[in-house]
């Protein structure tokens, strides 16, 4: 009886430990966002938006153009200090019928965990930061440099390019098994190549992938969903 009770206590302690790590991730997210943006995220309910997580971006003259996916539903956008409103205001303008739905804003919802995973990158490389990027509906179904002819549910978004040695990107769901394969995902776009026309890089964000896991927690808490996302770690 005592042995069974001891085993039960160990199991409960292990579960609580994992749950506390889950909470720490969410708390770290709030601190990270506060330090990085000084603005909270704005929930966008039932709107058209572009999802760039998992997309590739084409670099031209120091600006990246990401091949994102058109979506409709709930998302999170970084709240900007735009004097005439925030990301929701801008997105509403772009989606207005009187403007012929000319553009939409790139915001965030958890990507399909069966297709994508988050990759921690600890060597110098570049990524495209697309949350808040403006996306132009006129590009859907048309030919665009670096990508060829887009599908009708694809859209090009303009995003800044950032070089760092502490970031994460979205890549294939199956983690690589060799260092060269991993570096091919994380090591794209070194500082010397940051302005190289035609450079293809991935969508990412500063810091470790736990930040995006925390963002998924915030999304689930806001919209009552349950998401999953695997993290791939560098291979030494």
LINKAWO-V109011 format. One record per residue. N is the residue number from 0. RES is the residue in one small letter. SS is DSSP state (A for helix, B for strand, O for the rest). PHI is phi as a letter, one per 40 degrees, with the letter a starting at -180 (NA if undefined). NEAR is the number of other C-alpha atoms within 10 Angstrom. Layout:
n/res/ss/phi/near
N/RES/SS/PHI/NEAR
N/RES/SS/PHI/NEAR
This chain:
n/res/ss/phi/near
0/x/O/NA/6
1/x/A/c/7
2/x/A/c/8
3/x/A/c/9
4/x/A/c/10
5/x/A/c/11
6/x/A/c/12
7/x/A/c/12
8/x/A/c/12
9/x/A/c/12
10/x/A/c/12
11/x/A/c/12
12/x/A/c/12
13/x/A/c/12
14/x/A/c/12
15/x/A/c/12
16/x/A/c/12
17/x/A/c/12
18/x/A/c/12
19/x/A/c/12
20/x/A/c/12
21/x/A/c/16
22/x/A/c/14
23/x/A/c/14
24/x/A/d/19
25/x/A/c/21
26/x/A/c/14
27/x/A/c/15
28/x/A/d/20
29/x/A/c/17
30/x/A/c/13
31/x/A/c/16
32/x/A/c/17
33/x/A/c/12
34/x/A/c/10
35/x/A/c/10
36/x/O/b/12
37/x/O/g/14
38/x/O/b/13
39/x/O/c/14
40/x/B/c/20
41/x/B/b/16
42/x/B/c/19
43/x/B/b/19
44/x/B/b/13
45/x/B/f/11
46/x/B/b/16
47/x/B/c/23
48/x/B/a/30
49/x/B/b/33
50/x/B/b/27
51/x/O/b/32
52/x/O/d/29
53/x/O/g/24
54/x/O/c/20
55/x/B/b/23
56/x/B/b/30
57/x/B/b/24
58/x/B/c/26
59/x/B/a/17
60/x/O/f/10
61/x/O/g/16
62/x/B/b/18
63/x/B/c/30
64/x/B/b/28
65/x/B/c/33
66/x/B/c/28
67/x/B/b/26
68/x/B/b/21
69/x/B/c/20
70/x/B/b/18
71/x/B/b/12
72/x/B/i/11
73/x/B/c/18
74/x/B/a/25
75/x/B/b/27
76/x/B/b/22
77/x/B/c/21
78/x/O/c/18
79/x/O/c/17
80/x/O/c/11
81/x/O/c/10
82/x/O/c/6
83/x/O/c/7
84/x/O/i/11
85/x/O/b/16
86/x/A/c/26
87/x/A/c/21
88/x/A/c/12
89/x/A/c/17
90/x/A/c/23
91/x/A/c/17
92/x/A/c/18
93/x/A/c/23
94/x/A/c/20
95/x/O/c/13
96/x/A/c/10
97/x/A/c/9
98/x/A/b/10
99/x/O/f/11
100/x/O/f/17
101/x/O/c/16
102/x/B/a/26
103/x/B/a/27
104/x/B/b/27
105/x/B/c/33
106/x/B/b/29
107/x/B/b/25
108/x/O/a/22
109/x/O/d/21
110/x/O/c/18
111/x/O/c/14
112/x/O/c/14
113/x/O/c/12
114/x/O/b/13
115/x/B/b/22
116/x/B/b/24
117/x/B/c/26
118/x/B/b/26
119/x/B/c/23
120/x/B/b/27
121/x/O/b/17
122/x/O/b/15
123/x/O/c/16
124/x/B/a/24
125/x/B/b/29
126/x/B/a/31
127/x/B/b/28
128/x/B/b/23
129/x/B/b/30
130/x/B/c/24
131/x/B/h/24
132/x/B/c/22
133/x/B/c/22
134/x/B/b/28
135/x/B/b/18
136/x/A/c/23
137/x/A/c/12
138/x/A/c/20
139/x/O/c/21
140/x/O/g/15
141/x/O/b/16
142/x/B/c/12
143/x/B/b/16
144/x/O/d/11
145/x/O/g/17
146/x/O/b/16
147/x/B/g/10
148/x/B/c/14
149/x/O/c/17
150/x/O/c/14
151/x/O/c/13
152/x/O/c/13
153/x/B/b/22
154/x/B/a/28
155/x/B/c/30
156/x/B/b/28
157/x/B/c/23
158/x/B/b/26
159/x/B/c/16
160/x/B/b/23
161/x/B/b/20
162/x/B/b/18
163/x/B/a/19
164/x/O/b/17
165/x/O/a/15
166/x/B/a/24
167/x/B/a/29
168/x/B/b/30
169/x/B/c/28
170/x/B/b/25
171/x/B/d/16
172/x/O/c/19
173/x/O/c/13
174/x/O/c/18
175/x/O/c/19
176/x/O/b/10
177/x/O/b/11
178/x/A/c/11
179/x/A/c/13
180/x/A/c/13
181/x/A/c/21
182/x/A/c/16
183/x/A/c/10
184/x/A/c/18
185/x/A/c/29
186/x/O/c/19
187/x/O/c/18
188/x/O/g/23
189/x/O/c/18
190/x/A/d/15
191/x/A/c/9
192/x/A/b/14
193/x/O/d/22
194/x/O/b/17
195/x/O/c/15
196/x/O/c/14
197/x/O/g/14
198/x/O/c/17
199/x/B/b/21
200/x/B/b/26
201/x/B/b/27
202/x/B/c/26
203/x/B/a/31
204/x/B/a/23
205/x/B/c/21
206/x/O/g/18
207/x/O/c/18
208/x/O/c/25
209/x/A/c/20
210/x/A/c/23
211/x/A/c/24
212/x/A/d/22
213/x/A/c/21
214/x/A/c/22
215/x/A/c/23
216/x/A/c/22
217/x/A/c/18
218/x/A/c/22
219/x/A/c/15
220/x/A/c/11
221/x/A/c/13
222/x/A/b/14
223/x/O/g/10
224/x/O/b/11
225/x/O/b/11
226/x/O/b/15
227/x/O/b/13
228/x/O/a/20
229/x/O/c/16
230/x/B/b/20
231/x/B/c/22
232/x/O/b/16
233/x/O/d/17
234/x/O/b/12
235/x/O/c/7
